[in-house]
Amino acid sequence: MVDSPLLLKMDRYLLQRRILIVEHYFKNGETLTATIGKLRPIFDNQNVPSASTMKSIIKKFEETGLITDVKPSMRVRLGRSGENITAVRQNVAECPGTSIRHPAQELNILRSTILRVLTISK
């Protein structure tokens, strides 16, 4: 199998390698340059992470205590709140033959949100 640059980049900083970076950095309170020097034989000379990469891994560890990537939190979906769902259902129950545009305009809710609410309620 031919190693593509993308695969090498992804493989380069797997969890075990990140642990090694943090361990070597904090083991003797070394500088980044000294840590890079000690990691050269372990990572092979070509795969040694750059100082900026090591710095960001160490900074993340100091700030969060984590070495793994932190996933961003999910955004809150305001359109499908309990109030909106109830309002849409009531509006459609009152006027079942109207198009999606009418309740969207009356309730000031996006048409796509109205469709989602109606699809979920089936």
N, C-alpha and C positions, 0 to 999 in steps of 0.2 A: 504494500500500500504506500502510495506517495504521500508524504507529509505536506499538507498545504500550510501556508503561513497562518491561516485562520485557526486550524487545528492546533498548531504549535502555540499560538497565543492563548487559546482557551486552556490547553493542557498546562501551560507554564505556571499558572497560579492556582492550581487546585488547592484544596483545603490543607493537605499535608505540607505543601510547599509554603503556604501562608504561615502555618504554625512554625515551620523551620525559620522563616524570616523573623517572626516576632521573638522566638526563643533565642536565636543568635544575637539579636539586637539587645535584648534585656539581660542576657546571661552575664555579661561583664560590663554593662553600661557603655557599650562601644558606640563609635560614630557610625554613620551610614557607610562611609568608605571602608572602614575596617570590617563591617558586617558583609559587605559585598565581596571583599577579599576572601573571607572565610567561607562564603557560600559558593565561590567559583568551582572548587573541586566537586561539590555536591550537585550543583545544577548543570554542570558542563559549562565551559567558557561562553558558549553562544547563548545559553538560556538564562543567564544571570539577569534578574530584574534590574531595571534602572533605579537610580536613587530616588527619582520622583515617585515611582510605583511603590517602592519600599516605604517611602515617607507616608504615602496615603494609606497603606495597609496598617502601619504602626499608629498613625493618627487616629484611624477608625477604631483600632483596638484600645487606645488610651481613652477615647471619648465614650465608646459604647461597651467595651469589654467583649466585643464580638469580632471574629475574624471573617465570618461569612458575610455575604452581601445582604443588606437589609432591604426588604421589599417595601416599596412605598405603600402607605395605607390607602385603602379604597376610598374613593370620594363618596360623599353622602348623596343619595339620589332624592333630591327634594321634590321632584315631580310626582313620584309615586308615594307620597306620604299618606298616612291614614286619612287625613282630611280630604285630600284630593281624590283618593279612591272612592270615598263615601259620596263626595259631591258629584263625581262622574256617574256613579251608579244611580244616584237619585235623579240626575238630569236625564239620563237615558231612559229610566223607568217612566218619567213623566212624559217624555216625547220620544217614543221608540222608533218612529219613522224618520227622524231627522238625520241629516248627514253628520259626519264627524266634525265638520267645520263649525257648526253652530255651537255645540257644547264647548269647543275649544275657545271660541270667541267669548262666550258668556262667562266661562270660568277662568279665562286668561291662562290656559294651559296649552302646551304644544299638542298638535294633532297626533304626533307620534306617541306621546305619553298617553293620550286618550285611547289610542289603539292598543297599547300595551296593557293598560288597565282593563279594557274590555276583553282582551285575549286571556288575561290571567283569570278573570272572573267567570269564564265559561266552564 
